[in-house]
């Protein structure tokens, strides 16, 4: 296993690799607590006014508790993919994916702070009583129906799908699996009544704009190349 990993990343597994992986993970270690503290503040704080988000299409989408499975899968899907890029030393994919995610998540926090919002899509009484509705109830009890625009579940799923398609380390099968997971997660946000169609559409628009900025301009190219050169110098 060790030999296969060394051949995969093109270097030996030693103390220097551990130091490099720790150094590469610094952006995550810094941003994650900042995001969580800010998010928890928004969840606990009661604003004087909330804009109610709702579209006519929301009323046409039936509640389907089975979609709670892909909804939960999101947490692993996004984090494991980013970790994969880190451990594979695919620095371009790692940094572009992280910056893409962090930028959108920060925009979400700013919007939620300046324009508090909420929806009333959740059924007052769940239509069925089973294992899946129990899982939905856990989400409802731990995540309020406030400050859900734009949907980070949707935005991060799109960002992860984009990163997978641009990675040199992931083949066609991996891309297909990623796309199926991402699409099912996006649908899940509406079918378990966690997000409005408006949340989903605006998240998609934000993802498209930042995709163009980060993947179709030279904005991050020099930075990524610089990080690859620094890693190569430290290794050599």
QUIGIQUI-V751181 format. One record per residue. N is the residue number from 1. RES is the residue in one small letter. SS is DSSP state (hx for helix, st for strand, lp for the rest). Layout:
# QUIGIQUI-V751181
[[N RES SS] [N RES SS]]
This chain:
# QUIGIQUI-V751181
[[1 x lp] [2 x hx] [3 x hx] [4 x hx] [5 x hx] [6 x hx] [7 x hx] [8 x hx] [9 x hx] [10 x lp] [11 x lp] [12 x lp] [13 x lp] [14 x lp] [15 x hx] [16 x hx] [17 x hx] [18 x hx] [19 x hx] [20 x hx] [21 x hx] [22 x hx] [23 x hx] [24 x hx] [25 x lp] [26 x hx] [27 x hx] [28 x hx] [29 x hx] [30 x hx] [31 x hx] [32 x hx] [33 x hx] [34 x hx] [35 x hx] [36 x hx] [37 x hx] [38 x hx] [39 x hx] [40 x hx] [41 x hx] [42 x hx] [43 x hx] [44 x hx] [45 x lp] [46 x lp] [47 x lp] [48 x lp] [49 x lp] [50 x lp] [51 x st] [52 x st] [53 x lp] [54 x lp] [55 x lp] [56 x hx] [57 x hx] [58 x hx] [59 x hx] [60 x hx] [61 x lp] [62 x lp] [63 x lp] [64 x lp] [65 x hx] [66 x hx] [67 x hx] [68 x hx] [69 x hx] [70 x hx] [71 x hx] [72 x hx] [73 x hx] [74 x hx] [75 x hx] [76 x hx] [77 x hx] [78 x hx] [79 x hx] [80 x hx] [81 x hx] [82 x hx] [83 x hx] [84 x hx] [85 x hx] [86 x hx] [87 x hx] [88 x lp] [89 x lp] [90 x lp] [91 x hx] [92 x hx] [93 x hx] [94 x hx] [95 x hx] [96 x hx] [97 x hx] [98 x hx] [99 x hx] [100 x hx] [101 x hx] [102 x hx] [103 x hx] [104 x hx] [105 x hx] [106 x hx] [107 x hx] [108 x hx] [109 x hx] [110 x hx] [111 x hx] [112 x hx] [113 x hx] [114 x hx] [115 x lp] [116 x lp] [117 x st] [118 x st] [119 x lp] [120 x lp] [121 x lp] [122 x lp] [123 x lp] [124 x lp] [125 x lp] [126 x lp] [127 x lp] [128 x lp] [129 x lp] [130 x lp] [131 x hx] [132 x hx] [133 x hx] [134 x hx] [135 x hx] [136 x hx] [137 x hx] [138 x hx] [139 x hx] [140 x hx] [141 x hx] [142 x hx] [143 x lp] [144 x lp] [145 x lp] [146 x st] [147 x lp] [148 x lp] [149 x lp] [150 x lp] [151 x lp] [152 x hx] [153 x hx] [154 x hx] [155 x hx] [156 x hx] [157 x hx] [158 x hx] [159 x hx] [160 x hx] [161 x hx] [162 x hx] [163 x hx] [164 x hx] [165 x hx] [166 x hx] [167 x lp] [168 x lp] [169 x lp] [170 x lp] [171 x lp] [172 x hx] [173 x hx] [174 x hx] [175 x hx] [176 x hx] [177 x hx] [178 x hx] [179 x hx] [180 x hx] [181 x hx] [182 x hx] [183 x hx] [184 x hx] [185 x hx] [186 x hx] [187 x hx] [188 x hx] [189 x hx] [190 x hx] [191 x hx] [192 x lp] [193 x lp] [194 x lp] [195 x lp] [196 x lp] [197 x hx] [198 x hx] [199 x hx] [200 x hx] [201 x hx] [202 x hx] [203 x hx] [204 x hx] [205 x hx] [206 x hx] [207 x hx] [208 x hx] [209 x hx] [210 x hx] [211 x hx] [212 x hx] [213 x hx] [214 x hx] [215 x hx] [216 x lp] [217 x lp] [218 x lp] [219 x lp] [220 x lp] [221 x hx] [222 x hx] [223 x hx] [224 x hx] [225 x hx] [226 x hx] [227 x hx] [228 x hx] [229 x hx] [230 x hx] [231 x hx] [232 x hx] [233 x hx] [234 x hx] [235 x hx] [236 x lp]]
